[in-house]
Amino acid sequence: MRYRRAKTSGATYFFTVVTHQRQSLFDNDSTIGLLRQAFRSVKAESPFTIDGHRHFARSPPLHLDTAR
């Protein structure tokens, strides 16, 4: 896979996640519950809304080599 991004220390990256061949990961009660719990936990600290699909913004630790 070829990633295109700024290679700046401390940068924040915005990305959309799609599974390989769009396979279902959250098709049972156990994994759906884990996802809901994770979103509730994050939303309690930083309110947000989501419509239809997921996008993420990530600021990796400064020591992480994101150029690879």
C-alpha positions in Angstrom: 0.0 0.0 0.0 1.3 3.5 -0.8 0.5 6.1 1.8 0.6 9.8 0.9 1.1 12.1 3.9 3.1 14.9 5.3 6.1 13.5 7.2 6.0 16.2 9.9 6.8 15.4 13.5 3.7 16.0 15.7 1.4 16.1 12.7 -2.3 15.0 13.0 -3.6 12.6 10.3 -7.2 12.3 9.1 -8.2 9.0 7.6 -11.2 6.8 6.8 -11.1 3.1 7.7 -12.6 0.4 5.5 -12.1 -3.3 6.0 -10.5 -5.6 3.4 -13.2 -6.2 0.7 -15.6 -4.4 3.0 -15.9 -7.5 5.2 -18.1 -7.1 8.3 -16.2 -6.8 11.6 -19.1 -5.9 13.8 -21.6 -8.5 12.8 -22.2 -10.0 16.3 -23.3 -8.6 19.7 -19.9 -9.0 21.3 -17.9 -6.9 18.9 -20.8 -4.4 18.5 -20.8 -4.0 22.3 -17.0 -3.3 22.3 -17.4 -0.7 19.6 -20.3 1.0 21.4 -18.3 1.0 24.7 -15.3 2.6 23.0 -17.4 5.3 21.3 -19.3 6.1 24.6 -16.0 6.4 26.5 -14.4 8.8 23.9 -17.7 10.8 23.4 -17.9 11.4 27.2 -14.6 13.3 27.0 -14.9 14.8 23.5 -18.5 15.1 22.1 -19.0 14.3 18.4 -21.6 13.0 15.9 -21.2 10.3 13.2 -23.3 9.9 10.1 -23.0 6.6 8.2 -19.3 5.8 8.3 -16.2 6.4 10.4 -13.5 8.9 10.0 -10.5 9.3 12.3 -8.0 11.9 13.2 -4.9 10.6 14.8 -1.8 12.3 16.3 0.8 9.6 16.9 3.4 9.8 19.6 6.3 12.0 18.6 8.7 9.1 18.9 6.8 6.9 16.4 8.4 6.5 13.0 5.3 7.1 10.7 7.5 7.4 7.6 7.5 3.6 7.3 
